[in-house]
Amino acid sequence: MYERVILWATPAFFLLIAVEIVLGWRRRRAPYRVADAINSIALGQLSTYTGVFGRVLGFGLYVLVYQHARLLSIDDASPLAWLAGLVLYDFLYYWYHRLGHEVNVLWAAHVVHHQSEEFNLSTALRQTATSYFFSGFFYLPMAILGFPPALLLGVGLIDLLYQFWIHTEQVGSLGWFDRVFASPSNHRVHHAVNDVYLDRNYGGILILWDRLFGSFQPELPGEPPVYGTRDPLRSWNPVWANLHSYAALAADSWRARSWADKARVWLRHPGWRPADVAARFPKPEFRLGALGKFRPIIAPALAGYCVAQSVAVLALGTHFLAVAPRWSTWAVLAYLAWLVVSLALIGGLLEGRRSYVRAEAARLMLTAGALAALLRDSSQAVQGGALAALLLSAAWLWIATRGAGRSGETAAAA
């Protein structure tokens, strides 16, 4: 159900992104950078694809508790049950979201959503691929109370889809609405790393939870939000985006001398490090805007190639979601591996990494071999079209990267 709804919603997402781009141009405030938008969309794809397997964990646990430990049997045909379920879900989401900013291992999953140094509708698509290990536990109170699994999926999708539109700078203050509901103004605060804004405004639909539990902060006229994280990713690789915080926590845990500190690393607040580790492996102190935005310089032809490949992978990802329920597990895993590798290589190319060019050429050759096997019973037109697309891709890659080396970065943010 989840994947089907996301498939139906995707055209609307991209239509609204197009509207936002036009508005930004008309207001002389361009809200998008190509590499950042590609990275955000790639992370949304990765989250959705891995969710084919990962969602089974949390949802399976919910079904198990609902079947064997529920106190009531709530009728999912009742509109009142849906309203109560949505409010309760949003309340539980508030605490899941808040703890995602207060517990290191949960932040390692959630940080993906905050890594973009821009704030636009594509940022809403920037979702984690590892939250499935944690999120299911937070909604078990609904199972115990007796909310049916189908209702949980429904209200969860409503809560998620609502949050898409609040990721924009093109909508200003909305007056009373900002005091009751999550809104673009409230959510800009949430994504900011300014001292006054840090770790505020967790509500998904209702901002009332933040007002009740002391985490609300309005957007201030004289304090423009600065987006990103205090430990910047500085990469366009969506796989590394999902893993880099876990890797940092594992390194600190390994280096800690005390066994208690090895465990505390995962459970304390983000930024906490054992004293002995911080002394031996210091990190630079955070200063707002000190590093500038991450902007590797690549040739326009290579940027165009990355856009074209991203569109192709997105189209094939849609196909993956459609066939995954029918294909064998091994076939789905192989398809998923190809999608993940493709997204990672596009990210590396956007950074101008020369080693990724050779890997991308290998990917195109392997793709040609796989398509030759898969399309052997297809028409000559289909086989010819696939071959022509791969040959065009190979020629484009060669032209775009001929003589290129490892690119640098601009020194300052625009």
C-alpha positions, 0 to 999 in steps of 0.5 A: 500500500505504502509504495503504491501511494508514493507512486501515485503521489510522485507526479504531484511532488514533481509538479509542485517542485516545478511550481516552486522553481518558477516562483523562485525565479520570478522572485529572483530567489532561486531555491534549487541547486542541481546536485543538491536536488538530485541528492535529495531525490536519490535519498528519497528513492533509496528510502523507498526502495529499501522500504520494500524490505525494511517496512516489514520489520516495523509493520510486522511487529505492529501486526504481531502486537495488534493480534496478540496484545490489543486491549480493544477492537477499534472499527477502522470504518469509523471516521472518528477512529481515523481522526483519533488515530491521526491525532494519536499518531501525530503525538507519537510521531512528535516523540519519535522525531524529538528523540531522533534529535536527542539520542545519538543512534536515532539521530544517525538515522534521522540526520539524512533528512537534515543534511541538505544546505538548501530548503525546498520541496526536494528536501522533503523527499530526503528520507532515511533508509535505516529508520525502519530499525527504530520507528516501529517501536514508537507506534506500538501504543496504537496497536495495544489500544486496538487501532487496526494495521490498515488504519496505522498505514493510512494515518501514517501516510497522511502525516507523511504527505502533509509534511511535504508542502512545509519544506519551502521558503516560498511561503511566509508566515501564515498567522494563526495557522503557524500557532496551531499547525506545522507550517513552512515558517515553523519547519524552516526553524526545525531545519536550521542550525542557528543557536536559537533554532537548534532542535525545535519544532518537531510536530508533524501536522500539529505544532501544538505538541511543541507548545505543550512540551516546550520545544516551540520556537517561532521564526525570527525576522532578524535571524534567517535560518542557516540549513544543514547539520553541525557535522556537515556531510560534504558528499553527494553519495546517498549511501554514505549519507545514510552510513556516515553518522553510524560510522562516526559513532562506531569509530568513537565507540571503538576508540573509547577506553571505558566499556560504559563510554562505548555504550554511552556513545550510542545513547547520549545526545548528538555531539557527545563524545567520551572525554578521552576520545575527544582529547585524542581525536578532536573535531573543529568547533562549529561556527555558523557558516564557517565552511560555506556550502558544499559545491564541487565544480564539475563540467556542465556536460557531466552535470547534464549526464548526471541529470539524465541518468537520475531520470533513467534510474527514477523511471526504472525505480518506479518499475522496480516498485511495480514488479517487486511484489511479483518477482523472486526475492533474489531477483528483487535483491539484484534489482535493488543492488543495481539501483543502489549502486547507480545512485551512489555512482551518480553521487560520486560523479557529481563530486567530480571523482575520477575513480567513479568515472571508471566505475560508471563505465563498468555499470553501463557495460553490466547493465547492457549485459543484464538487459540483453538477457532480460529483453531477449524475448522482447521486440527488436524495437525494444532491444534496439531502443535499450541498446541505443540508450546505453550507447548514447550514455557511454558516449556522453560519459566519455565526452563529459569526462575526457581529460577531467580530474578531481574537481575542487570546491568553491570557497564560499556559499552563494 
